[in-house]
């Protein structure tokens, strides 16, 4: 039993190919920006990682948590999907912050500033780290899953705050380039830059799907091993208990003394 | 540092982080797969063939 299958291999190849094409377009074909120069190439990492983490990963975590909490759709699978998606999301929100920090250093001149968008994103990162920590708190599996699902719903409240931070407050961070309902048909970038950005979003979405499938399967494998270890431990205890109750009859050294006492 | 240096840093951090996560999952998958395979061979309770000769 492994986490790989024919479908995930095909998905993996498609992901690698799209990521390689994105890298070529982003680093070679796409032109430098008039104002930002080559630093604009970080856009093709920063925007798709933010999309993957905030909207896709944490969105799936929230949806799976709702499906877990809803009695009619409650299934162990939804809890595993929620946990796996949050883990992938935390990785990519961390990358969003790291790449954004590098981009900020070269365009704003600082690695970090307490801007509303940056701060709310950092809070989001910490919230989902907390969610992953809650999933590891020892408890009854059902209680732990329900607790984690409620925390996931609470953590997602920060996502619209991050999205709207650039409009609610005066921020150093620029407004949305594409992920804005008013700019979907009239984005701020055009030509090769636009197509490279769209392809990078597709490539990172494929990467998310590949990582999520493997992480969910890995979680199921972990549960299987845990269940077997528990079964082993219970069987050992039962064997010890059975041996303890049958000691007087089975210990050879005791038999002659008892039989000898009877003869004398 | 030049813009190219920052770009290289950004792409480098991304590639290393994703590779490390994939490697972590690969190692864990391999360990768990071996654990389940070993237990199946042992005929341990909960898996494998408990009726195998010598068990």
Interface residues (C-beta under 8 A of the other chain):
Chain A: X1 X2 X3 X23 X27 X36 X37 X38 X39 X41 X42 X45 X46 X49 X91 X94 X95 X98 X99 X102 X103 X105 X106 X207 X211 X214 X215 X218 X221 X222 X224 X225 X227 X228 X230 X231 X232 X234 X235
Chain B: X1 X2 X3 X4 X6 X7 X9 X10 X11 X13 X14 X17 X18 X21 X22 X25 X28 X29 X32 X33 X35 X36 X39 X44 X45 X46 X47
